[in-house]
Amino acid sequence: MDLVSGPSSRMLALLSLLQVHREWTGDELAGRLTVSPRTLRRDVDRLRELGYRIDSVRGPAGGYRLAAGSDLPPLLFDDEQAVAIALALAVAPASGADIAESAVRALATVRQVMPDRLRQRVDLVDAVVGSSGPRVDPDVLVAVSEAVHRHEVLRFGYGADDRPRKVEPHAVVARHGRWYLLAWDPEHEDWRTYRVDRIAPRMRTRLPFAPRAVPGGDAAAFVAARFKGADRDDVWPCSGSVLLSAPDAARVAPFLPEDAVLEDPVDDRRRLTLGSWSWDGLAGVVAGLTVPFVVEGPEELRAAVRRSAERLREAVR
């Protein structure tokens, strides 16, 4: 049976065989890989150049042995991939999943499998990650994701409400350190978003459903749009601009929302464009700048600022 076709696949297969049994004869390995002894020797030399320790076994038939220190299937990473894995595991606690301890152990295990050259690169990664907000039970995350993958109706309790819900799960979305389930709710005939940390899965329904097309085709963008009060696109339904003096703009710039747009100065003034879920909400955002500003437009924002000003005056009378 032809196990492999190219050099890279062949080397991965060779490492896997060496992992299964610590010691193989050269003829056994060549036979399993369906290659000549000469090709086998070249592959072993390539792996040694990458930093993997493969010992030669003396004897009539000769052989090879993978040096001790690997309990996982062998891995081949270039420098960029090794650093990417280290960073992913290091920042895992910020994902919102309750896997901080497991991520630390996984990073330590993967580090042991890597050659010295890559291990030194990984050791340079020292990220300090703060965690806040609710943690998601990995078992719950897996159960919800499995229902998405199987296209199976999901039954669960949600938060303090113990009433069972049944939805058609379509996607699990990570956003700002929290996990969300995007699902179609047949009872309300609408798309709904649920926080996974509040989901308590019940017994599997084993009821299949036909997946629907997510509006816009992008589940992450659709969830982001819902948080902004939009129907589909990841944009605020209400957007307007104000003019600030250049010094005032520089003073508030560090505290602006991430999606705010602060343009370069023109005649010592800078245009600031902001968005919100409603015009009154946007008026509250610009009022919170705590520096003088001039509303540029549109007229809906001007009217909302007038209403906000009147409410504030009434509040202090």
TORKOLTI-553243 format. One record per residue (C-alpha): residue number from 1; chain; x negated, y negated, z negated. Coordinates in nm, 4 decimals. Layout:
+------+-------+----------+----------+----------+
| resi | chain |        x |        y |        z |
+------+-------+----------+----------+----------+
|  NUM |     A |        X |        Y |        Z |
...
+------+-------+----------+----------+----------+
***
This chain:
+------+-------+----------+----------+----------+
| resi | chain |        x |        y |        z |
+------+-------+----------+----------+----------+
|    1 |     A |   0.0000 |   0.0000 |   0.0000 |
|    2 |     A |  -0.1333 |  -0.3428 |   0.0965 |
|    3 |     A |  -0.1349 |  -0.5393 |  -0.2315 |
|    4 |     A |  -0.2712 |  -0.8679 |  -0.1001 |
|    5 |     A |  -0.3281 |  -1.0531 |   0.2233 |
|    6 |     A |  -0.5586 |  -1.3507 |   0.1617 |
|    7 |     A |  -0.8705 |  -1.4122 |  -0.0506 |
|    8 |     A |  -0.6881 |  -1.6206 |  -0.3135 |
|    9 |     A |  -0.4099 |  -1.3651 |  -0.3584 |
|   10 |     A |  -0.6669 |  -1.0876 |  -0.3621 |
|   11 |     A |  -0.8676 |  -1.2522 |  -0.6405 |
|   12 |     A |  -0.5527 |  -1.2991 |  -0.8491 |
|   13 |     A |  -0.4685 |  -0.9315 |  -0.7994 |
|   14 |     A |  -0.8246 |  -0.8372 |  -0.8946 |
|   15 |     A |  -0.8026 |  -1.0390 |  -1.2163 |
|   16 |     A |  -0.4683 |  -0.8793 |  -1.2974 |
|   17 |     A |  -0.6121 |  -0.5305 |  -1.2528 |
|   18 |     A |  -0.9093 |  -0.6154 |  -1.4721 |
|   19 |     A |  -0.6649 |  -0.7373 |  -1.7351 |
|   20 |     A |  -0.4689 |  -0.4094 |  -1.7339 |
|   21 |     A |  -0.7789 |  -0.1932 |  -1.7925 |
|   22 |     A |  -1.0965 |  -0.3374 |  -1.9363 |
|   23 |     A |  -1.3124 |  -0.1178 |  -1.7142 |
|   24 |     A |  -1.2715 |   0.0007 |  -1.3536 |
|   25 |     A |  -1.5003 |   0.1816 |  -1.1150 |
|   26 |     A |  -1.5791 |  -0.0021 |  -0.7956 |
|   27 |     A |  -1.4102 |   0.2651 |  -0.5843 |
|   28 |     A |  -1.0897 |   0.2447 |  -0.7904 |
|   29 |     A |  -1.0675 |  -0.1325 |  -0.7570 |
|   30 |     A |  -1.1460 |  -0.1258 |  -0.3851 |
|   31 |     A |  -0.8793 |   0.1388 |  -0.3356 |
|   32 |     A |  -0.6150 |  -0.0522 |  -0.5316 |
|   33 |     A |  -0.6885 |  -0.3699 |  -0.3369 |
|   34 |     A |  -0.7274 |  -0.1852 |  -0.0039 |
|   35 |     A |  -1.0610 |  -0.3557 |   0.0670 |
|   36 |     A |  -1.4140 |  -0.2370 |   0.1279 |
|   37 |     A |  -1.6710 |  -0.2198 |  -0.1572 |
|   38 |     A |  -1.8549 |  -0.5098 |   0.0085 |
|   39 |     A |  -1.5416 |  -0.7305 |   0.0047 |
|   40 |     A |  -1.4830 |  -0.6331 |  -0.3566 |
|   41 |     A |  -1.8344 |  -0.7446 |  -0.4513 |
|   42 |     A |  -1.7803 |  -1.0793 |  -0.2757 |
|   43 |     A |  -1.4518 |  -1.1344 |  -0.4623 |
|   44 |     A |  -1.6178 |  -1.0544 |  -0.7945 |
|   45 |     A |  -1.8956 |  -1.3034 |  -0.7147 |
|   46 |     A |  -1.6380 |  -1.5719 |  -0.6305 |
|   47 |     A |  -1.4649 |  -1.5209 |  -0.9628 |
|   48 |     A |  -1.7955 |  -1.5445 |  -1.1451 |
|   49 |     A |  -1.8671 |  -1.8740 |  -0.9640 |
|   50 |     A |  -1.5357 |  -2.0028 |  -1.0985 |
|   51 |     A |  -1.6541 |  -1.9234 |  -1.4499 |
|   52 |     A |  -1.4779 |  -1.5925 |  -1.5200 |
|   53 |     A |  -1.6980 |  -1.3469 |  -1.7060 |
|   54 |     A |  -1.6968 |  -1.0127 |  -1.5263 |
|   55 |     A |  -1.9583 |  -0.7626 |  -1.6391 |
|   56 |     A |  -2.1045 |  -0.4960 |  -1.4146 |
|   57 |     A |  -2.0826 |  -0.1424 |  -1.5540 |
|   58 |     A |  -2.3802 |   0.0813 |  -1.4891 |
|   59 |     A |  -2.3308 |   0.4415 |  -1.3860 |
|   60 |     A |  -2.3142 |   0.6763 |  -1.0886 |
|   61 |     A |  -2.0046 |   0.5109 |  -0.9413 |
|   62 |     A |  -2.0654 |   0.1653 |  -1.0839 |
|   63 |     A |  -1.7831 |  -0.0576 |  -1.1973 |
|   64 |     A |  -1.6639 |  -0.3844 |  -1.3439 |
|   65 |     A |  -1.5297 |  -0.5021 |  -1.6771 |
|   66 |     A |  -1.3496 |  -0.8254 |  -1.7731 |
|   67 |     A |  -1.5173 |  -0.9802 |  -2.0761 |
|   68 |     A |  -1.3105 |  -0.9873 |  -2.3931 |
|   69 |     A |  -1.1089 |  -1.2966 |  -2.4824 |
|   70 |     A |  -0.8066 |  -1.2828 |  -2.2540 |
|   71 |     A |  -0.4661 |  -1.1623 |  -2.3703 |
|   72 |     A |  -0.2633 |  -1.3387 |  -2.1010 |
|   73 |     A |  -0.2508 |  -1.2578 |  -1.7292 |
|   74 |     A |  -0.5613 |  -1.4275 |  -1.5881 |
|   75 |     A |  -0.5174 |  -1.7778 |  -1.4530 |
|   76 |     A |  -0.6826 |  -1.9690 |  -1.1706 |
|   77 |     A |  -0.6687 |  -2.3471 |  -1.2060 |
|   78 |     A |  -0.8602 |  -2.6268 |  -1.0447 |
|   79 |     A |  -0.9654 |  -2.9206 |  -1.2634 |
|   80 |     A |  -0.6541 |  -3.1268 |  -1.1895 |
|   81 |     A |  -0.4210 |  -2.8366 |  -1.2671 |
|   82 |     A |  -0.6000 |  -2.7601 |  -1.5927 |
|   83 |     A |  -0.5645 |  -3.1194 |  -1.7120 |
|   84 |     A |  -0.1997 |  -3.1243 |  -1.5990 |
|   85 |     A |  -0.1218 |  -2.8152 |  -1.8074 |
|   86 |     A |  -0.2999 |  -2.9582 |  -2.1109 |
|   87 |     A |  -0.1081 |  -3.2862 |  -2.0811 |
|   88 |     A |   0.2239 |  -3.1081 |  -2.0320 |
|   89 |     A |   0.1746 |  -2.8988 |  -2.3441 |
|   90 |     A |   0.0382 |  -3.1924 |  -2.5440 |
|   91 |     A |   0.3419 |  -3.4129 |  -2.4753 |
|   92 |     A |   0.5926 |  -3.1271 |  -2.5067 |
|   93 |     A |   0.7193 |  -3.2539 |  -2.8485 |
|   94 |     A |   0.8363 |  -3.5737 |  -2.6770 |
|   95 |     A |   1.0603 |  -3.3724 |  -2.4452 |
|   96 |     A |   1.3247 |  -3.3369 |  -2.7156 |
|   97 |     A |   1.2989 |  -2.9582 |  -2.7276 |
|   98 |     A |   1.2061 |  -2.8095 |  -3.0641 |
|   99 |     A |   0.8875 |  -2.6453 |  -2.9325 |
|  100 |     A |   0.6066 |  -2.8489 |  -3.0913 |
|  101 |     A |   0.4510 |  -2.5572 |  -3.2776 |
|  102 |     A |   0.4937 |  -2.3196 |  -2.9844 |
|  103 |     A |   0.3339 |  -2.5737 |  -2.7487 |
|  104 |     A |   0.0294 |  -2.6051 |  -2.9749 |
|  105 |     A |  -0.0109 |  -2.2279 |  -2.9842 |
|  106 |     A |   0.0420 |  -2.2015 |  -2.6082 |
|  107 |     A |  -0.2240 |  -2.4635 |  -2.5400 |
|  108 |     A |  -0.4689 |  -2.2801 |  -2.7657 |
|  109 |     A |  -0.3962 |  -1.9500 |  -2.5894 |
|  110 |     A |  -0.4281 |  -2.0921 |  -2.2380 |
|  111 |     A |  -0.7497 |  -2.2661 |  -2.3409 |
|  112 |     A |  -0.9044 |  -1.9313 |  -2.4376 |
|  113 |     A |  -0.8337 |  -1.7869 |  -2.0935 |
|  114 |     A |  -0.9937 |  -2.0746 |  -1.9028 |
|  115 |     A |  -1.3575 |  -2.0780 |  -1.7924 |
|  116 |     A |  -1.5940 |  -2.2994 |  -1.9936 |
|  117 |     A |  -1.6036 |  -2.5698 |  -1.7247 |
|  118 |     A |  -1.2266 |  -2.6166 |  -1.7292 |
|  119 |     A |  -1.2044 |  -2.5722 |  -2.1055 |
|  120 |     A |  -1.4321 |  -2.8722 |  -2.1502 |
|  121 |     A |  -1.2013 |  -3.0842 |  -1.9337 |
|  122 |     A |  -0.8983 |  -2.9732 |  -2.1338 |
|  123 |     A |  -1.0691 |  -3.0537 |  -2.4646 |
|  124 |     A |  -1.0986 |  -3.4165 |  -2.3527 |
|  125 |     A |  -0.7200 |  -3.4481 |  -2.3553 |
|  126 |     A |  -0.6173 |  -3.5684 |  -2.6994 |
|  127 |     A |  -0.2673 |  -3.7126 |  -2.6814 |
|  128 |     A |  -0.0864 |  -3.8329 |  -2.9913 |
|  129 |     A |   0.2863 |  -3.8059 |  -2.9297 |
|  130 |     A |   0.5542 |  -3.9433 |  -3.1542 |
|  131 |     A |   0.8813 |  -3.7559 |  -3.1760 |
|  132 |     A |   1.2134 |  -3.9115 |  -3.2600 |
|  133 |     A |   1.5774 |  -3.8280 |  -3.2210 |
|  134 |     A |   1.7487 |  -3.4904 |  -3.2425 |
|  135 |     A |   1.5615 |  -3.1741 |  -3.1499 |
|  136 |     A |   1.7097 |  -2.9165 |  -2.9124 |
|  137 |     A |   1.7002 |  -2.5511 |  -3.0135 |
|  138 |     A |   1.5031 |  -2.3704 |  -2.7370 |
|  139 |     A |   1.7470 |  -2.0767 |  -2.7542 |
|  140 |     A |   2.0373 |  -2.3117 |  -2.6816 |
|  141 |     A |   1.8442 |  -2.4739 |  -2.3981 |
|  142 |     A |   1.7739 |  -2.1323 |  -2.2470 |
|  143 |     A |   2.1360 |  -2.0168 |  -2.2868 |
|  144 |     A |   2.2706 |  -2.3280 |  -2.1152 |
|  145 |     A |   2.0097 |  -2.3069 |  -1.8394 |
|  146 |     A |   2.0934 |  -1.9408 |  -1.7804 |
|  147 |     A |   2.4599 |  -2.0286 |  -1.7339 |
|  148 |     A |   2.3565 |  -2.2926 |  -1.4786 |
|  149 |     A |   2.1356 |  -2.0420 |  -1.2981 |
|  150 |     A |   2.4024 |  -1.7699 |  -1.2935 |
|  151 |     A |   2.6839 |  -2.0096 |  -1.1894 |
|  152 |     A |   2.8750 |  -1.8791 |  -1.4892 |
|  153 |     A |   3.1469 |  -2.0651 |  -1.6820 |
|  154 |     A |   3.0019 |  -2.1826 |  -2.0139 |
|  155 |     A |   3.2030 |  -2.1716 |  -2.3364 |
|  156 |     A |   3.0756 |  -2.3762 |  -2.6313 |
|  157 |     A |   3.1595 |  -2.5861 |  -2.9335 |
|  158 |     A |   3.0501 |  -2.9484 |  -2.9217 |
|  159 |     A |   2.9345 |  -3.1553 |  -3.2172 |
|  160 |     A |   3.1738 |  -3.1692 |  -3.5104 |
|  161 |     A |   3.4582 |  -3.0637 |  -3.2820 |
|  162 |     A |   3.4782 |  -2.6860 |  -3.3157 |
|  163 |     A |   3.7355 |  -2.6596 |  -3.0386 |
|  164 |     A |   3.5975 |  -2.4270 |  -2.7688 |
|  165 |     A |   3.5292 |  -2.5944 |  -2.4356 |
|  166 |     A |   3.4909 |  -2.4215 |  -2.1009 |
|  167 |     A |   3.3078 |  -2.5965 |  -1.8194 |
|  168 |     A |   3.1263 |  -2.5159 |  -1.4972 |
|  169 |     A |   2.7591 |  -2.5999 |  -1.5689 |
|  170 |     A |   2.5653 |  -2.7419 |  -1.2748 |
|  171 |     A |   2.2388 |  -2.8871 |  -1.4070 |
|  172 |     A |   2.0304 |  -2.9476 |  -1.7183 |
|  173 |     A |   1.8708 |  -3.2918 |  -1.7110 |
|  174 |     A |   1.5932 |  -3.4281 |  -1.9345 |
|  175 |     A |   1.6221 |  -3.8027 |  -1.9895 |
|  176 |     A |   1.4394 |  -4.0289 |  -2.2354 |
|  177 |     A |   1.3546 |  -3.7483 |  -2.4773 |
|  178 |     A |   1.7004 |  -3.5914 |  -2.4712 |
|  179 |     A |   1.8551 |  -3.3036 |  -2.2782 |
|  180 |     A |   2.1921 |  -3.3265 |  -2.1061 |
|  181 |     A |   2.4209 |  -3.0777 |  -1.9370 |
|  182 |     A |   2.5973 |  -3.1979 |  -1.6244 |
|  183 |     A |   2.9129 |  -2.9935 |  -1.5761 |
|  184 |     A |   3.2453 |  -2.9963 |  -1.3970 |
|  185 |     A |   3.5364 |  -2.9958 |  -1.6429 |
|  186 |     A |   3.8306 |  -2.8127 |  -1.4806 |
|  187 |     A |   4.0684 |  -2.9322 |  -1.7537 |
|  188 |     A |   4.0086 |  -3.2980 |  -1.6722 |
|  189 |     A |   3.9042 |  -3.2409 |  -1.3086 |
|  190 |     A |   3.5995 |  -3.4605 |  -1.3471 |
|  191 |     A |   3.2246 |  -3.4487 |  -1.4016 |
|  192 |     A |   3.1184 |  -3.4615 |  -1.7674 |
|  193 |     A |   2.7814 |  -3.5047 |  -1.9396 |
|  194 |     A |   2.7073 |  -3.3281 |  -2.2699 |
|  195 |     A |   2.4106 |  -3.3610 |  -2.5024 |
|  196 |     A |   2.2505 |  -3.0181 |  -2.5332 |
|  197 |     A |   2.1519 |  -3.0773 |  -2.8984 |
|  198 |     A |   2.5253 |  -3.0914 |  -2.9800 |
|  199 |     A |   2.6151 |  -2.7753 |  -2.7880 |
|  200 |     A |   2.6825 |  -2.4496 |  -2.9758 |
|  201 |     A |   2.7130 |  -2.1744 |  -2.7119 |
|  202 |     A |   2.9776 |  -1.9074 |  -2.7685 |
|  203 |     A |   2.9969 |  -1.5550 |  -2.6300 |
|  204 |     A |   2.9234 |  -1.5344 |  -2.2571 |
|  205 |     A |   3.2328 |  -1.5598 |  -2.0394 |
|  206 |     A |   3.0809 |  -1.3723 |  -1.7430 |
|  207 |     A |   3.3218 |  -1.5738 |  -1.5271 |
|  208 |     A |   3.1546 |  -1.6851 |  -1.2029 |
|  209 |     A |   3.2361 |  -2.0117 |  -1.0286 |
|  210 |     A |   3.1526 |  -2.1661 |  -0.6931 |
|  211 |     A |   2.9105 |  -2.4589 |  -0.7452 |
|  212 |     A |   3.0258 |  -2.8022 |  -0.6333 |
|  213 |     A |   2.8167 |  -3.0640 |  -0.4609 |
|  214 |     A |   2.6901 |  -3.3162 |  -0.7172 |
|  215 |     A |   2.7844 |  -3.6691 |  -0.6023 |
|  216 |     A |   2.4853 |  -3.8196 |  -0.4292 |
|  217 |     A |   2.3093 |  -3.4830 |  -0.4235 |
|  218 |     A |   2.0756 |  -3.5637 |  -0.7151 |
|  219 |     A |   2.1835 |  -3.4472 |  -1.0614 |
|  220 |     A |   1.9268 |  -3.6603 |  -1.2482 |
|  221 |     A |   2.0256 |  -3.9757 |  -1.0567 |
|  222 |     A |   2.3946 |  -3.9018 |  -1.1101 |
|  223 |     A |   2.3498 |  -3.8646 |  -1.4871 |
|  224 |     A |   2.1471 |  -4.1869 |  -1.4971 |
|  225 |     A |   2.4233 |  -4.3625 |  -1.3014 |
|  226 |     A |   2.6864 |  -4.2427 |  -1.5499 |
|  227 |     A |   2.4876 |  -4.3989 |  -1.8339 |
|  228 |     A |   2.4949 |  -4.7282 |  -1.6452 |
|  229 |     A |   2.8674 |  -4.7082 |  -1.5847 |
|  230 |     A |   2.8199 |  -4.6465 |  -1.2118 |
|  231 |     A |   3.0006 |  -4.3790 |  -1.0145 |
|  232 |     A |   2.7108 |  -4.2333 |  -0.8199 |
|  233 |     A |   2.3992 |  -4.4448 |  -0.7589 |
|  234 |     A |   2.1434 |  -4.5137 |  -1.0323 |
|  235 |     A |   2.2091 |  -4.8892 |  -1.0311 |
|  236 |     A |   2.3967 |  -5.1193 |  -1.2657 |
|  237 |     A |   2.7459 |  -5.2023 |  -1.1386 |
|  238 |     A |   2.6913 |  -5.5646 |  -1.2465 |
|  239 |     A |   2.3709 |  -5.7503 |  -1.1637 |
|  240 |     A |   2.2797 |  -6.1185 |  -1.1840 |
|  241 |     A |   1.9904 |  -6.3585 |  -1.2179 |
|  242 |     A |   1.8877 |  -6.6451 |  -1.4418 |
|  243 |     A |   1.6067 |  -6.8988 |  -1.4184 |
|  244 |     A |   1.3527 |  -6.9431 |  -1.6990 |
|  245 |     A |   1.0624 |  -7.1776 |  -1.7430 |
|  246 |     A |   0.7322 |  -7.0012 |  -1.6798 |
|  247 |     A |   0.6154 |  -7.0294 |  -2.0451 |
|  248 |     A |   0.9503 |  -6.8988 |  -2.1761 |
|  249 |     A |   0.9453 |  -6.6121 |  -1.9266 |
|  250 |     A |   0.5975 |  -6.5095 |  -2.0401 |
|  251 |     A |   0.7164 |  -6.5123 |  -2.4006 |
|  252 |     A |   1.0131 |  -6.2767 |  -2.3435 |
|  253 |     A |   0.8523 |  -6.0562 |  -2.0763 |
|  254 |     A |   0.7284 |  -5.7879 |  -2.3218 |
|  255 |     A |   1.0833 |  -5.7370 |  -2.4531 |
|  256 |     A |   1.2727 |  -5.7105 |  -2.1239 |
|  257 |     A |   1.4487 |  -5.3875 |  -2.0192 |
|  258 |     A |   1.2427 |  -5.1540 |  -1.8036 |
|  259 |     A |   1.4534 |  -5.2177 |  -1.4936 |
|  260 |     A |   1.4490 |  -5.5980 |  -1.5257 |
|  261 |     A |   1.2800 |  -5.7836 |  -1.2396 |
|  262 |     A |   1.0772 |  -6.0932 |  -1.3278 |
|  263 |     A |   0.9565 |  -6.2731 |  -1.0167 |
|  264 |     A |   0.6427 |  -6.4833 |  -0.9747 |
|  265 |     A |   0.6629 |  -6.8544 |  -1.0695 |
|  266 |     A |   0.8066 |  -7.1055 |  -0.8227 |
|  267 |     A |   0.7911 |  -7.4720 |  -0.9251 |
|  268 |     A |   0.7104 |  -7.3620 |  -1.2817 |
|  269 |     A |   1.0255 |  -7.1513 |  -1.3002 |
|  270 |     A |   1.0707 |  -6.7751 |  -1.2780 |
|  271 |     A |   1.3757 |  -6.5813 |  -1.1636 |
|  272 |     A |   1.4845 |  -6.2947 |  -1.3892 |
|  273 |     A |   1.7265 |  -6.0345 |  -1.2507 |
|  274 |     A |   1.9089 |  -5.8050 |  -1.4939 |
|  275 |     A |   2.1878 |  -5.5495 |  -1.4842 |
|  276 |     A |   2.4570 |  -5.4155 |  -1.7141 |
|  277 |     A |   2.7683 |  -5.2008 |  -1.7165 |
|  278 |     A |   2.9987 |  -5.5076 |  -1.7204 |
|  279 |     A |   2.9756 |  -5.8817 |  -1.6657 |
|  280 |     A |   3.0485 |  -5.9548 |  -2.0309 |
|  281 |     A |   2.7809 |  -5.7036 |  -2.1243 |
|  282 |     A |   2.5350 |  -5.8777 |  -1.8917 |
|  283 |     A |   2.6225 |  -6.2122 |  -2.0484 |
|  284 |     A |   2.5298 |  -6.0638 |  -2.3843 |
|  285 |     A |   2.1970 |  -5.9429 |  -2.2449 |
|  286 |     A |   2.0950 |  -6.2853 |  -2.1126 |
|  287 |     A |   2.2180 |  -6.4529 |  -2.4344 |
|  288 |     A |   1.9840 |  -6.2221 |  -2.6230 |
|  289 |     A |   1.6814 |  -6.3693 |  -2.4454 |
|  290 |     A |   1.6717 |  -6.6381 |  -2.7214 |
|  291 |     A |   1.5123 |  -6.8910 |  -2.4828 |
|  292 |     A |   1.6739 |  -7.1564 |  -2.2614 |
|  293 |     A |   1.7950 |  -7.0311 |  -1.9237 |
|  294 |     A |   2.0034 |  -7.1421 |  -1.6265 |
|  295 |     A |   2.2498 |  -6.8983 |  -1.4721 |
|  296 |     A |   2.1739 |  -6.8686 |  -1.1010 |
|  297 |     A |   2.4554 |  -6.6311 |  -1.0111 |
|  298 |     A |   2.6767 |  -6.4718 |  -0.9160 |
|  299 |     A |   2.9924 |  -6.6530 |  -1.0177 |
|  300 |     A |   3.1084 |  -6.3482 |  -1.2199 |
|  301 |     A |   2.8062 |  -6.3902 |  -1.4469 |
|  302 |     A |   2.8727 |  -6.7654 |  -1.4827 |
|  303 |     A |   3.2305 |  -6.6936 |  -1.5940 |
|  304 |     A |   3.1161 |  -6.4225 |  -1.8346 |
|  305 |     A |   2.8599 |  -6.6564 |  -1.9935 |
|  306 |     A |   3.1323 |  -6.9192 |  -2.0415 |
|  307 |     A |   3.3553 |  -6.6622 |  -2.2122 |
|  308 |     A |   3.0680 |  -6.5485 |  -2.4303 |
|  309 |     A |   2.9866 |  -6.9065 |  -2.5299 |
|  310 |     A |   3.3491 |  -6.9697 |  -2.6254 |
|  311 |     A |   3.3622 |  -6.6513 |  -2.8352 |
|  312 |     A |   3.0463 |  -6.7552 |  -3.0183 |
|  313 |     A |   3.1867 |  -7.1027 |  -3.0860 |
|  314 |     A |   3.5066 |  -6.9501 |  -3.2210 |
|  315 |     A |   3.3062 |  -6.7176 |  -3.4420 |
|  316 |     A |   3.1450 |  -7.0066 |  -3.6338 |
|  317 |     A |   3.4438 |  -7.2388 |  -3.6639 |
+------+-------+----------+----------+----------+
***
